[in-house]
Amino acid sequence: MYVSPVTFRHPAVLLKMAITIDHMSGGRFSLGIGTGWLDREHEIFGLPYPERKIRFEMLEDALGYVRAALTPGAVGHQGPFYQLEEVAVAPEPVGQLALIVGGVGNLKTPRLAGRFADEYNVYPGTENDVRDRIARFRASALEAGRDPDAILLSSSGAVVTAPTKPEYRDKFNEVAADAGVEPAELEAHYAFRSAPRGSYEQVAEQLAMLSGLGVERFHLQRGATFDRDEEESLLDFLRKGIG
């Protein structure tokens, strides 16, 4: 899976890259497209970073472009930012190149996921919040003439956990120190995205809530380096809980 801000590349370039990786992976690749959120990254690389409203308009246009390109029959696309002629894109993906839409948005993101996505990645939140976003996504899919049950529901997050609550507090302070921020600042960051965190039991409860709302997959976000033994310990605990 790869997620790119719409500000980084033209959708034609994203599409061709995605199909290439799809062939290299034997049809296992999924493409995510989002609005982008890290303004500093755009500053560093000298990339334009339009206001949020414009980025959502660009995202909707790019999703329509890519969906049209992946739809048999060469329907083409004419939007305010991107245009595609009625021409078959070649080579075609190995199988279905899944298009992912997701995030923390309450209105626009569920609407776009319902219209265009093969997978809606609904970020964690309170039970009522997640339920409402899923309901909006399903209504949008039905309005677009699509079957919401045929669209994969997933979630994701940078889980911070340890076997017990005291161990978690120690772990959390270590993560904050490694990031060069105060624990309260890091907690505010995780709270905004409702990242599952706490002891193994607490994280299992948070994931069980998502599962109860229909979420079938959780993408565990990790940096380039992480403790694989700790990861296996968590996964073993979750597997036993599920069993």
C-alpha positions, 0 to 999 in steps of 0.5 A, a space after each residue: 500500500 502507498 498513500 500519496 498527497 494529491 499535491 505531490 504528483 499528477 494523477 497520471 504519474 501516480 496511476 502509472 507508478 501504481 500499475 508498475 508496482 502492481 505488476 512488480 508485486 503480482 497484483 498486491 498493491 493498493 493506491 491511496 490518495 489524500 489531501 496531504 497535511 504536513 505543510 512543513 514537508 511541502 516547504 522543505 521540498 518547495 512544493 505548492 501547498 494550497 489551502 485545505 478547500 482547494 486540496 479537497 477539490 484537487 483530491 476529488 478531481 484526482 480520484 475521478 481521474 484515476 477511477 475513470 482510468 481504471 474503469 473498462 471502456 475508456 470513459 475519460 475524465 474532464 475536471 477542473 484540474 485534470 483531464 483524461 481522454 477516452 483512451 485505454 490505459 496500458 498496461 492494465 493492472 494485474 488484477 483490481 488495483 484497489 483505490 484507498 481513501 481515508 483519514 479523520 474527515 467527518 464529511 468530505 472524506 466519507 463522501 469521496 470514499 463512497 463515490 470512488 474507493 475500493 477501501 475506506 480507511 476510517 481513522 479511529 475515534 469514539 464509537 459514535 464518531 466512527 459509526 457516523 462516518 461509516 454511515 455517511 460513507 455507506 450513504 454516499 456509496 448507495 447514492 453513487 450506485 455502488 454497493 457499500 458492502 463490496 468496499 473494504 472497511 479498514 482503519 490505521 494508526 501508530 499504536 503505542 502499547 506495552 503489556 501493562 499500564 505502568 509499562 505503557 507509561 514508561 514506553 510512552 515517555 521513551 517515545 516522546 523523548 526519542 521524538 524530542 517532545 514533551 509527553 503532553 504534546 505527543 499525547 495531544 498528537 495521538 489524541 487528535 488521531 485517536 491512535 490506539 494506545 495503552 496496555 495490551 488489553 486497552 488496545 485490544 478493546 479499542 480494536 474490538 470496538 472498530 471490529 464491531 462497527 464493521 472494520 475488517 483490517 487495521 494497518 499498523 503504522 510503524 517507522 523505518 525501525 521498530 522492535 520486532 519482538 515487541 510487535 510479535 508480542 502484541 500480535 500474539 496477544 491480539 490473536 489469542 484475544 480474537 481466538 
